[in-house]
């Protein structure tokens, strides 16, 4: 069983040589997405709430291209640049993630390129 790269113009083009997502069988790994506008490459949102919303839109575009959705998400990894963003991020995340059962989640604090406040990657199992 081979791997298939998932690519859509509705999410940002990766800045390096990797796929927006890779599927093998029913396993789908969505690469880390950030708040870039797929059409312009500009950062959308100047706060954690705005950037989280754009990041979700980008993830949803990749999931849709793979025939998937948040309902298939099993694990979400969130990378934040500042611990002070945790509460505001959680508020938007809880609004957008949908109904239970929720996917597992890990939050890590990291450095991201200038202006970016959040990065999210998703592991999904597609029926």
Secondary structure, DSSP 4 states (H G I P E B T S, - for coil): --EEEE--TTSPPPSSS--SEEEETTEEEEEEE-SB-TTT-PBP-SSHHHHHHHHHHHHHHHHHHTT--GGGEEEEEEEES-GGGHHHHHHHHHHHH-SSSPPEEEEEE---STT--EEEEEEEE--
